[in-house]
Amino acid sequence: MKISFKYISYFFLFVLGLSMTLTSCTDDLNVTPKDDDEFLSETFFQDPASYKQVLAKLYAGLYVGGNDGDGDATIPGKNPDIAGLGGDFSSYLRLLFVTQEFTTDEAIIAWADGTLPTLNSQTWAPANEFLEGTFSRAFYHISVANEFLRQTTDEKLTARGVDANLKADIAKFRAEARFLRAFSYYNLMDLFGNVPITTENDPVGFFYPVQKSRAEVFAFIESELKDLDNSLVASKQNEYGRVDKTAAKFLLAQIYLNSKVYTGVERNNEAATLCSEVINSGYTFANVPYRYLFSADNNRNGAESEFIFPIVGDGNAIRATGGGMSFIMHASIGGSMDAASRGMDGGWQGIRTRREFVNLFPDATATADNRGTFYTAGQSKDINNVGTFTDGYAVTKYINKNADGSAAQRNDIPDIDFPMFRLTDAYLMYAEATLRGATTGNLNTALGYVNQIRTRANAQTITLGELTLDFILDERGRELFWECHRRTDLIRFGKFTGGSKIWQWKGGSVNGNSTASFRDLMPIPARNIQANPTLKQNTGY
């Protein structure tokens, strides 16, 4: 059984009866229920337990798409959090997977839902409903965080008679809400570039927030994360599943590593320094088989020692059959695969990987890299027809069974925690920043980190001469695939668009072709521009 905080998270998501629908990023009022007995109202906050319930909503919202899990707009009181997509399709984690994986060599999906196929081929347009969902999901999260921060000022807490002990807890909750808001701004900056910034200091109600440059959004995130070092809980002193100071340092290291993309200025020294701090923070490299990190009991089988920011899953507490890990698991099962062997009740015949990604791994031998978890029986390596699940190798990285092979709690909703930030990534970021010239890094130390990763994977160790940037990109793929990093990584290496790296169906042809560089940024969704005409579209769209 998992910790109490998770049950708080999902239980209150189901029973609060929220009626919050985000129609655009410009209207905070739409995500703040107006009835006095509703969530985030003044009356709601008279209950001392309410403060942790809102924090729980923010964490739960990373996995589920609406009230009662997936949300169902046809059922009163069970609306999805955002309009335009069902709660299953609009799950935060699911949308990150769609945008970070389907657009790359790591994944492709067979389904023809709406504009989904254009993400497979880098041919999306501003009217793409999945990009609209991603944009609105992140701003919905920001709006909830902003309202929580408005409702938890010292003035309001004193007026409600909140005691000193609870005030101290709420101060920690506020820091976590600010981190989760910064995380949403990071995803918006990474995907869309120039976006508005709204905080708790902005008015509640309809207004047009000013669109900021990507560099300005970067500066805001940087400032927030630096300041949070003063208020987040010390490293490893929070409940599992909740963030601490190390999570803020990790995210800051990420934006510094990508600073050249976001601002035009390299920040590799800062990236390497922060990675060193993360590595020495108390989180430890998990000396367990690689597969343990992606099993149903990865919160307690030893893998959790390197999980800095997991998105927590629980088959008994979550009622999200189409969001989060439920989507990733169900959609990656099909063909001749036995769903029960994956700990699931069936497959949706959707996601596979592409031949170019398979080629990053050595041929199957007794000493093969054990991260190359591909199901090949009845599957062709080539994808001649995107809509045919058996075209392309299936991926078995995640499994809804415990590490010892015993059953998870349920076979319809996985127990697997999604490792959004883990220590191994800090090892690889340190190595990359050092190779990019960080004087705060050491190449021999970097080599040791990389070989520690490869030893766990049963892969041959490398020499210093083999430690190159091209190697790091490939190694990040082998270690972190299907963990929502690939698009960002490929852009940083100049290999997402253009012709320097080609994969099947990139650009829309079976063998792939070059794509235009403006697609390194997603378009600002057309519906959001209609709602806020002050927004300017990204170049090329």
C-alpha positions as MATLAB code, in Angstrom:
seq = 'MKISFKYISYFFLFVLGLSMTLTSCTDDLNVTPKDDDEFLSETFFQDPASYKQVLAKLYAGLYVGGNDGDGDATIPGKNPDIAGLGGDFSSYLRLLFVTQEFTTDEAIIAWADGTLPTLNSQTWAPANEFLEGTFSRAFYHISVANEFLRQTTDEKLTARGVDANLKADIAKFRAEARFLRAFSYYNLMDLFGNVPITTENDPVGFFYPVQKSRAEVFAFIESELKDLDNSLVASKQNEYGRVDKTAAKFLLAQIYLNSKVYTGVERNNEAATLCSEVINSGYTFANVPYRYLFSADNNRNGAESEFIFPIVGDGNAIRATGGGMSFIMHASIGGSMDAASRGMDGGWQGIRTRREFVNLFPDATATADNRGTFYTAGQSKDINNVGTFTDGYAVTKYINKNADGSAAQRNDIPDIDFPMFRLTDAYLMYAEATLRGATTGNLNTALGYVNQIRTRANAQTITLGELTLDFILDERGRELFWECHRRTDLIRFGKFTGGSKIWQWKGGSVNGNSTASFRDLMPIPARNIQANPTLKQNTGY';
ca = [
       0.000    0.000    0.000;
       1.254    3.453   -0.856;
       1.516    6.457    1.411;
      -1.408    8.414    2.745;
      -0.701   11.527    0.696;
      -1.573    9.711   -2.501;
      -4.922    8.672   -1.117;
      -5.558   12.240   -0.012;
      -4.672   13.397   -3.530;
      -7.058   11.211   -5.434;
      -9.775   10.852   -2.806;
     -10.372   14.577   -2.622;
     -10.213   14.926   -6.364;
     -13.214   12.608   -6.529;
     -15.383   13.834   -3.644;
     -15.059   17.595   -3.688;
     -17.555   17.965   -6.516;
     -15.515   20.523   -8.347;
     -17.075   22.436  -11.212;
     -14.019   23.952  -12.785;
     -13.649   24.233  -16.559;
     -10.918   26.196  -18.268;
     -12.065   27.725  -21.534;
      -9.031   29.891  -22.151;
      -5.819   30.961  -20.536;
      -7.188   34.477  -20.195;
      -9.958   33.991  -17.678;
      -9.057   32.992  -14.137;
     -12.715   33.328  -13.175;
     -13.552   30.284  -15.245;
     -11.410   28.092  -13.014;
     -12.671   29.568   -9.737;
     -16.148   28.303   -8.787;
     -18.380   31.127   -7.655;
     -20.730   29.309   -5.246;
     -19.778   29.697   -1.598;
     -19.868   25.960   -0.937;
     -17.524   25.035   -3.756;
     -13.837   24.282   -4.001;
     -11.479   27.258   -3.460;
     -14.266   29.362   -1.892;
     -13.863   31.270    1.349;
     -16.179   28.804    3.089;
     -14.173   25.880    1.795;
     -11.042   27.232    3.466;
     -12.730   27.412    6.880;
     -11.889   23.712    7.172;
      -8.236   23.326    8.254;
      -7.964   20.169    6.124;
      -8.859   22.086    2.973;
      -5.358   23.466    2.399;
      -3.773   20.075    1.882;
      -6.741   19.068   -0.250;
      -5.987   21.823   -2.760;
      -2.324   20.848   -2.817;
      -3.509   17.299   -3.447;
      -5.596   18.540   -6.370;
      -2.465   20.045   -7.922;
      -0.525   16.792   -7.646;
      -3.441   14.607   -8.731;
      -3.984   16.843  -11.744;
      -0.670   15.679  -13.166;
      -2.206   12.223  -13.660;
      -5.971   12.554  -14.087;
      -7.923   14.744  -16.458;
     -10.961   15.683  -14.428;
     -13.383   14.977  -11.638;
     -13.745   11.314  -10.783;
     -10.554   10.499  -12.626;
     -11.025   10.886  -16.360;
     -13.964   13.233  -16.063;
     -17.053   12.959  -18.237;
     -18.764   16.086  -19.515;
     -22.005   14.124  -19.994;
     -22.290   13.397  -16.257;
     -23.142   16.283  -13.877;
     -20.313   17.025  -11.451;
     -17.779   14.980  -13.389;
     -16.553   17.504  -15.916;
     -13.053   17.325  -17.358;
     -10.823   20.077  -16.054;
     -10.481   21.684  -19.483;
     -12.915   22.109  -22.345;
     -12.466   20.632  -25.807;
     -10.940   17.249  -24.906;
     -12.218   14.453  -22.700;
     -10.570   14.016  -19.328;
      -8.706   10.933  -20.548;
      -7.199   12.693  -23.577;
      -6.425   15.824  -21.530;
      -4.449   14.187  -18.724;
      -1.299   16.271  -18.106;
       1.033   13.256  -18.235;
      -0.717   11.860  -21.300;
      -0.366   15.171  -23.147;
       3.314   15.431  -22.228;
       3.834   11.939  -23.601;
       1.979   12.822  -26.806;
       4.011   15.980  -27.431;
       7.407   14.754  -26.219;
       7.358   11.226  -27.689;
       5.081   10.949  -30.750;
       6.899   13.849  -32.397;
      10.228   11.960  -32.239;
      11.933    8.719  -33.190;
      10.958    7.093  -29.875;
       7.244    6.536  -30.445;
       4.459    6.519  -32.999;
       0.743    5.896  -32.544;
      -1.613    4.038  -34.848;
      -4.751    5.957  -34.010;
      -6.383    8.485  -36.332;
      -8.235   10.515  -33.685;
      -8.657   14.080  -34.922;
      -5.300   15.704  -35.630;
      -3.306   13.129  -33.656;
      -1.587   11.673  -36.779;
       0.044   15.036  -37.540;
       2.101   14.701  -34.366;
       3.624   11.481  -35.738;
       4.820   13.286  -38.834;
       5.716   16.813  -37.639;
       2.931   18.270  -39.776;
       0.792   19.795  -37.014;
      -1.036   23.116  -37.379;
      -2.398   25.735  -34.938;
      -5.829   24.063  -34.914;
      -4.442   20.847  -33.376;
      -6.716   19.951  -30.453;
      -3.952   18.052  -28.626;
      -1.736   21.124  -28.632;
      -4.734   23.154  -27.487;
      -5.203   20.647  -24.684;
      -1.561   20.828  -23.659;
      -1.597   24.639  -23.611;
      -4.835   24.805  -21.644;
      -3.894   21.997  -19.248;
      -0.735   23.815  -18.188;
      -2.581   27.120  -17.747;
      -5.342   25.373  -15.819;
      -2.722   24.094  -13.386;
      -1.251   27.583  -13.131;
      -4.691   29.050  -12.410;
      -5.382   26.596   -9.586;
      -1.953   27.318   -8.091;
      -2.533   31.058   -8.370;
      -5.878   30.864   -6.599;
      -4.405   28.721   -3.831;
      -1.675   31.322   -3.328;
      -4.292   34.099   -3.206;
      -6.227   32.202   -0.553;
      -3.222   31.482    1.678;
      -1.706   34.895    2.309;
      -0.782   35.711    5.904;
      -3.622   38.200    5.972;
      -6.247   35.646    4.964;
      -4.871   32.942    7.248;
      -4.878   35.301   10.216;
      -8.419   36.428    9.449;
      -9.539   32.774    9.466;
      -7.843   32.134   12.781;
      -5.382   29.588   11.401;
      -2.988   28.480   14.155;
       0.801   28.687   13.975;
       1.366   24.984   13.327;
      -0.999   24.912   10.375;
       0.479   28.170    9.068;
       3.892   26.488    9.041;
       2.478   23.593    7.026;
       0.716   25.954    4.633;
       3.992   27.780    4.005;
       5.388   24.470    2.737;
       2.251   23.865    0.651;
       2.622   27.291   -0.927;
       6.209   26.517   -1.918;
       5.100   23.261   -3.567;
       2.285   25.060   -5.410;
       4.813   27.571   -6.715;
       7.087   24.746   -7.869;
       4.221   23.037   -9.713;
       3.333   26.381  -11.303;
       6.975   26.781  -12.406;
       6.871   23.240  -13.812;
       3.857   24.181  -15.932;
       5.580   27.347  -17.134;
       8.636   25.257  -18.007;
       6.519   22.994  -20.220;
       4.825   25.987  -21.851;
       8.183   27.697  -22.471;
       9.684   24.505  -23.854;
       6.795   23.698  -26.175;
       5.352   27.069  -27.177;
       8.050   29.651  -26.423;
       6.392   33.049  -25.945;
       3.479   32.702  -23.519;
       1.660   34.908  -21.007;
       2.641   34.922  -17.344;
      -0.051   35.153  -14.679;
       0.536   34.993  -10.945;
      -1.489   35.354   -7.756;
      -0.938   39.106   -8.014;
      -3.016   39.385  -11.178;
      -6.724   40.197  -10.952;
      -9.358   37.473  -10.815;
     -11.753   37.754  -13.713;
     -11.555   38.278  -17.425;
      -8.473   40.071  -18.689;
      -5.844   39.642  -21.376;
      -2.514   38.678  -19.785;
       0.501   40.013  -21.655;
       2.446   37.537  -23.758;
       6.085   37.394  -22.677;
       9.149   36.454  -24.688;
      10.650   33.038  -24.142;
      13.623   34.677  -22.419;
      11.271   36.523  -20.055;
       9.463   33.299  -19.187;
      12.857   31.681  -18.598;
      13.815   34.516  -16.233;
      10.555   34.133  -14.295;
      11.032   30.382  -13.869;
      14.672   30.870  -12.891;
      13.740   33.473  -10.276;
      10.989   31.299   -8.814;
      13.166   28.197   -8.559;
      16.031   30.078   -6.960;
      13.689   31.648   -4.413;
      12.090   28.298   -3.604;
      15.405   27.098   -2.207;
      14.441   29.191    0.828;
      10.995   27.680    1.349;
      10.747   24.141   -0.030;
      11.268   21.249    2.366;
      14.855   20.021    2.697;
      16.005   17.218    0.411;
      14.240   13.888    1.076;
      12.317   15.336    4.041;
       8.931   15.450    2.335;
       6.342   12.736    1.830;
       7.044   10.478   -1.113;
       5.450   11.973   -4.205;
       5.842   15.568   -3.015;
       8.672   17.825   -4.131;
      11.546   19.254   -2.104;
      14.519   21.579   -2.646;
      16.233   19.018   -4.856;
      13.341   18.989   -7.323;
      13.704   22.756   -7.744;
      17.458   22.408   -8.320;
      16.843   19.642  -10.844;
      14.368   21.744  -12.835;
      16.729   24.720  -12.686;
      19.534   22.519  -14.032;
      17.221   21.478  -16.885;
      16.469   25.021  -17.953;
      20.158   25.964  -17.715;
      21.137   22.994  -19.892;
      18.598   24.184  -22.483;
      19.370   27.879  -22.010;
      20.952   28.277  -25.464;
      17.663   27.123  -27.011;
      15.470   29.228  -24.733;
      17.509   32.449  -24.488;
      20.439   32.208  -26.907;
      22.930   32.139  -24.007;
      24.726   29.023  -22.766;
      24.515   28.300  -19.024;
      26.454   25.037  -18.856;
      28.530   26.041  -15.821;
      25.384   26.585  -13.777;
      23.870   23.357  -15.103;
      26.880   21.280  -14.052;
      27.034   22.933  -10.624;
      23.364   22.258   -9.932;
      23.643   18.678  -11.157;
      26.471   18.151   -8.667;
      24.235   19.521   -5.914;
      21.412   17.209   -6.972;
      23.769   14.217   -7.090;
      24.993   14.989   -3.571;
      21.563   15.820   -2.154;
      20.795   12.468   -0.534;
      19.017   10.794   -3.441;
      20.970    7.717   -4.484;
      21.485    5.740   -7.661;
      19.206    2.709   -7.480;
      21.376   -0.415   -7.415;
      18.549   -2.617   -8.646;
      17.855   -4.104  -12.063;
      16.766   -1.464  -14.564;
      13.308   -3.021  -14.892;
      12.592   -2.329  -11.205;
      12.412    1.388  -12.006;
       9.316    0.844  -14.154;
       7.463   -1.865  -12.228;
       4.229   -1.558  -10.270;
       6.086   -1.419   -6.946;
       8.693    1.126   -8.044;
       7.796    3.244   -5.025;
       9.200    0.600   -2.651;
      11.442   -1.903   -4.491;
      14.624    0.163   -4.219;
      14.023    2.190   -7.388;
      12.455    4.999   -5.366;
      15.861    6.038   -4.009;
      16.513    7.935   -7.262;
      13.010    9.329   -7.832;
      13.183   13.069   -7.208;
       9.761   13.897   -8.662;
       7.494   10.942   -9.430;
       3.952   11.294  -10.732;
       2.311    8.839   -8.398;
       0.060    6.049   -9.644;
      -2.209    3.782   -7.634;
      -4.694    1.319   -9.087;
      -7.013    1.438   -6.092;
      -7.003    5.201   -5.538;
      -7.197    6.426   -9.143;
     -10.216    6.235  -11.389;
      -8.410    7.313  -14.524;
      -8.737    4.565  -17.093;
      -7.383    6.660  -19.965;
      -4.960    9.089  -18.375;
      -1.388    8.906  -17.173;
       0.201    5.468  -16.964;
      -3.098    3.784  -17.822;
      -2.839    5.325  -21.276;
       0.843    4.469  -21.677;
       0.272    0.854  -20.625;
      -2.954    0.116  -22.487;
      -1.931    1.892  -25.691;
       1.394    0.035  -25.933;
      -0.213   -3.425  -25.898;
      -1.500   -5.072  -29.072;
      -0.777   -7.634  -31.759;
       0.122  -11.021  -30.260;
       1.097   -9.510  -26.907;
      -0.463  -11.087  -23.828;
      -1.928   -8.221  -21.831;
      -2.005  -10.324  -18.663;
       1.761  -10.801  -18.867;
       2.032   -6.997  -18.702;
      -0.285   -6.929  -15.693;
      -3.114   -5.367  -17.703;
      -6.638   -6.289  -18.707;
      -6.221   -5.582  -22.414;
      -4.528   -3.511  -25.071;
      -5.535   -0.592  -27.260;
      -3.095   -1.323  -30.112;
      -1.610    2.141  -30.378;
       1.998    2.995  -29.484;
       5.154    1.410  -30.883;
       8.662    2.657  -31.545;
      10.444    3.353  -34.826;
      13.273    1.399  -36.411;
      15.824    4.181  -35.966;
      15.335    4.132  -32.210;
      15.635    0.337  -32.091;
      18.980    0.716  -33.868;
      20.388    2.552  -30.822;
      20.552   -0.793  -29.053;
      22.896   -3.707  -29.809;
      21.597   -6.887  -31.360;
      19.988   -9.284  -28.916;
      22.744  -11.317  -27.292;
      23.474  -12.681  -23.844;
      25.245   -9.436  -23.014;
      22.809   -7.067  -24.704;
      21.822   -3.767  -23.125;
      18.837   -4.750  -21.017;
      17.147   -1.389  -21.543;
      16.213   -2.448  -25.080;
      12.822   -3.791  -24.057;
      11.125   -4.499  -27.369;
       8.376   -6.977  -28.187;
       9.112   -8.344  -31.655;
       6.962  -11.477  -32.097;
       4.664  -10.806  -35.016;
       5.925   -7.219  -35.238;
       7.933   -5.847  -38.141;
      10.769   -3.435  -37.466;
       9.696   -1.239  -40.368;
       6.528    0.826  -40.221;
       4.973    0.658  -43.647;
       1.502    1.513  -42.361;
       1.260    3.856  -39.363;
      -2.256    2.606  -38.599;
      -1.155   -1.028  -38.239;
       0.006   -1.851  -34.714;
       2.160   -4.763  -35.853;
       4.218   -2.373  -38.003;
       6.969   -1.297  -35.598;
       8.333   -3.008  -32.502;
       6.235   -2.720  -29.364;
       7.844   -1.447  -26.161;
       7.700   -3.247  -22.811;
       9.610   -0.785  -20.636;
       6.774   -0.402  -18.118;
       5.006   -3.325  -16.485;
       2.064   -3.375  -14.093;
       3.530   -6.173  -12.024;
       5.705   -6.017   -8.955;
       9.435   -6.601   -9.377;
       9.100  -10.135   -7.988;
       6.456  -10.959  -10.592;
       3.479  -10.776   -8.243;
       0.292   -9.025   -9.280;
      -0.370   -5.330   -8.844;
      -3.520   -4.140   -7.093;
      -5.579   -4.007  -10.295;
      -5.171   -4.923  -13.939;
      -7.098   -1.989  -15.426;
      -5.388    0.960  -13.728;
      -1.615    0.604  -13.120;
       0.231    1.121   -9.850;
       3.347    2.347  -11.709;
       4.749    5.731  -10.657;
       6.004    7.797  -13.579;
       9.606    8.998  -12.955;
       9.391   12.626  -14.089;
      12.736   13.552  -12.463;
      15.254   10.922  -11.439;
      18.864   11.037  -10.328;
      20.182    9.163  -13.350;
      19.119   12.083  -15.538;
      21.237   14.405  -13.370;
      24.231   12.127  -14.093;
      23.621   12.482  -17.820;
      22.977   16.227  -17.636;
      26.235   16.674  -15.722;
      28.132   14.733  -18.376;
      26.559   16.707  -21.203;
      27.140   20.105  -19.592;
      30.766   19.138  -18.990;
      31.223   18.035  -22.594;
      29.698   21.342  -23.666;
      32.500   23.129  -21.835;
      31.356   23.601  -18.240;
      34.437   24.432  -16.194;
      32.520   23.399  -13.084;
      32.420   19.810  -14.317;
      35.051   17.095  -14.571;
      35.225   14.712  -17.512;
      36.519   11.767  -15.494;
      33.686   12.219  -13.011;
      31.244   12.397  -15.913;
      32.675    9.189  -17.369;
      32.203    7.467  -14.019;
      28.541    8.498  -13.900;
      27.894    7.264  -17.441;
      29.595    3.934  -16.808;
      27.632    3.463  -13.591;
      24.463    3.812  -15.644;
      25.729    1.430  -18.321;
      26.845   -1.165  -15.791;
      23.347   -1.329  -14.342;
      22.029   -1.753  -17.873;
      24.414   -4.643  -18.583;
      25.975   -2.517  -21.314;
      29.685   -2.336  -22.037;
      31.483    0.514  -20.299;
      33.098    3.190  -22.444;
      36.391    5.073  -22.460;
      36.875    8.815  -22.152;
      37.520    9.027  -25.872;
      34.097    7.519  -26.556;
      32.320   10.041  -24.334;
      31.081   12.504  -26.949;
      27.977   14.624  -27.329;
      26.606   12.258  -29.972;
      27.110    9.390  -27.538;
      25.292   11.326  -24.790;
      22.257   11.924  -27.004;
      22.064    8.223  -27.828;
      22.629    7.251  -24.195;
      19.872    9.599  -23.051;
      17.608    7.807  -25.495;
      18.602    4.380  -24.210;
      18.253    5.342  -20.548;
      15.342    7.796  -20.552;
      13.133    6.771  -23.470;
       9.377    7.071  -22.923;
      10.040    9.399  -19.961;
       9.011   12.599  -21.819;
      12.465   13.970  -22.637;
      13.119   13.107  -26.282;
      11.702   16.125  -28.115;
      13.540   18.575  -25.826;
      16.761   16.566  -26.132;
      16.658   16.389  -29.921;
      16.045   20.140  -30.191;
      18.979   20.900  -27.891;
      21.213   18.771  -30.130;
      19.845   20.326  -33.340;
      18.349   17.032  -34.530;
      14.584   17.389  -34.065;
      13.806   19.194  -37.312;
      15.977   19.546  -40.405;
      17.767   16.677  -42.095;
      20.640   15.811  -39.749;
      18.558   13.068  -38.107;
      15.860   11.266  -40.055;
      13.415    8.606  -38.892;
      10.476    6.808  -40.471;
       7.458    9.043  -41.054;
       9.241   12.210  -39.996;
       7.843   14.777  -42.421;
       5.128   12.355  -43.525;
       7.039    9.887  -45.727;
       7.736    6.256  -44.977;
      11.506    6.699  -44.894;
      11.357   10.173  -43.405;
      12.503   13.530  -44.688;
      13.726   16.900  -43.509;
      11.284   19.237  -41.760;
      11.319   23.009  -41.339;
      13.173   24.425  -38.332;
      10.234   26.572  -37.216;
       8.689   23.326  -35.925;
      11.186   23.344  -33.066;
       8.411   25.419  -31.493;
       4.785   24.348  -31.404;
       2.200   26.863  -32.646;
       0.213   28.908  -30.156;
      -3.150   27.100  -30.436;
      -5.649   28.868  -32.671;
      -8.432   28.643  -30.109;
      -6.318   30.392  -27.496;
      -5.475   33.200  -29.917;
      -9.197   33.583  -30.609;
      -9.793   33.866  -26.860;
      -6.905   36.318  -26.385;
      -6.318   38.320  -29.573;
      -3.242   39.969  -28.037;
      -1.341   36.693  -28.462;
       1.019   36.563  -31.437;
       1.562   33.367  -33.376;
       4.995   31.733  -33.584;
       6.923   32.230  -36.821;
       6.050   29.763  -39.587;
       2.475   29.070  -38.501;
];
